Amino acid sequence: MSLTPEPPPYGTPPPTYAPPPQQGGPNRTVDRTLSWILYVLQVLGSLAMGLISLFAIFLTDSCGTGSSDPMVCDTDYFGSVIIGYWIALVVLIVATPIAMVVATTTKRAVWPWALGGSAMSVIATVVFFVLISR
């Protein structure tokens, strides 16, 4: 009877397989760095737009434009729009880095989350100005 060698422990590949490819590298570093820079720009833009939104009612001259318009000087409406806009910006500021960290830990591209957060901030700003100019 011949002795056979013991098989390797469960889950280890046979020695003839090549090692798995390395994850990461310089592309991941550039991806993460540019994504975090884009996120910082999103935060700064959100802070600036949050401050500008306080004066947006004056920019649209919504009070005194006519008495037939039901939205004229409706402070509840304008207050709700501004608070909703601020909530949207805060949610994007909180959700974007969470998604970026999850993408980093799962070794996926980070830039779509940073770009998506910035794009959603721009969309929220456009919607805000459309609603405030009614």
C-alpha positions in Angstrom: 0.0 0.0 0.0 1.4 3.4 -1.0 1.2 6.4 1.2 -0.5 9.5 -0.3 0.3 13.0 0.9 -2.3 14.6 3.1 -4.5 17.1 1.3 -4.0 20.8 2.2 -6.4 22.3 4.8 -9.9 23.2 3.6 -10.1 26.5 1.8 -6.4 26.8 0.7 -5.8 26.6 -3.0 -3.5 23.9 -4.4 0.1 25.1 -4.8 -0.2 25.2 -8.7 -2.6 28.2 -8.7 -1.2 31.7 -9.0 -1.8 34.1 -6.1 -4.8 36.3 -6.4 -4.2 39.7 -8.0 -3.4 42.6 -5.7 -6.3 45.0 -4.9 -5.6 48.7 -4.7 -2.6 50.4 -6.1 -2.1 53.9 -7.4 -5.5 54.0 -9.1 -7.3 53.4 -5.9 -5.3 56.2 -4.2 -6.1 58.7 -6.9 -9.8 57.6 -6.8 -10.1 58.0 -3.1 -8.1 61.3 -3.0 -10.1 63.0 -5.7 -13.4 61.7 -4.2 -12.7 63.2 -0.9 -11.7 66.5 -2.5 -15.0 66.5 -4.4 -16.8 65.8 -1.1 -15.1 68.7 0.6 -16.2 70.9 -2.3 -19.7 69.5 -1.9 -19.7 70.5 1.8 -18.4 74.0 1.1 -20.9 74.5 -1.7 -23.7 73.3 0.6 -22.7 75.7 3.4 -22.6 78.5 0.9 -26.0 77.6 -0.6 -27.5 77.2 2.8 -26.5 80.8 3.6 -27.6 82.1 0.2 -31.0 80.4 0.7 -31.8 82.7 3.5 -31.7 85.6 1.1 -33.4 83.7 -1.8 -36.8 85.1 -1.0 -35.5 88.6 -1.5 -33.9 87.6 -4.8 -37.2 86.3 -6.2 -39.2 89.3 -4.9 -42.0 87.0 -4.0 -43.8 89.5 -1.8 -45.7 92.3 -3.4 -45.7 91.0 -7.0 -49.5 90.9 -7.1 -52.5 90.0 -5.1 -53.9 87.4 -7.5 -51.0 85.0 -6.9 -51.8 82.6 -4.0 -48.1 82.2 -3.1 -47.6 85.9 -2.5 -46.0 86.4 1.0 -46.9 82.9 2.1 -44.3 82.7 4.8 -45.3 79.1 5.8 -44.6 78.0 2.2 -41.3 79.7 1.9 -40.2 78.5 5.4 -41.1 75.0 4.5 -39.2 75.1 1.3 -36.1 76.5 3.0 -36.2 74.0 5.8 -36.7 71.1 3.3 -33.8 72.3 1.3 -31.6 72.5 4.4 -32.6 69.0 5.4 -31.8 67.7 1.9 -28.3 69.3 2.0 -27.7 67.8 5.5 -28.8 64.3 4.5 -26.5 64.5 1.4 -23.6 65.7 3.6 -24.1 62.8 6.0 -25.0 60.1 3.4 -22.2 60.7 1.0 -19.2 60.0 3.2 -21.0 56.9 4.6 -21.4 55.6 1.0 -17.8 56.5 0.3 -16.4 54.6 3.3 -18.6 51.5 2.4 -17.3 51.6 -1.2 -13.7 51.9 0.1 -14.1 48.9 2.4 -15.7 46.8 -0.2 -12.9 47.8 -2.7 -15.3 49.4 -5.2 -14.8 52.7 -7.0 -15.5 55.7 -4.7 -15.8 58.5 -7.3 -19.5 57.6 -8.3 -20.6 58.3 -4.7 -18.8 61.6 -4.4 -20.0 62.7 -7.9 -23.5 61.5 -7.1 -23.6 63.4 -3.8 -22.4 66.6 -5.6 -24.9 66.1 -8.4 -27.8 65.6 -6.0 -26.8 68.8 -4.2 -27.0 70.7 -7.5 -30.3 69.1 -8.3 -31.6 70.0 -4.8 -30.5 73.6 -5.4 -32.3 73.8 -8.8 -35.5 72.4 -7.2 -35.2 74.9 -4.4 -34.9 77.9 -6.7 -37.8 76.5 -8.8 -40.0 76.2 -5.8 -39.0 79.5 -4.2 -39.7 81.4 -7.4 -43.3 80.2 -7.7 
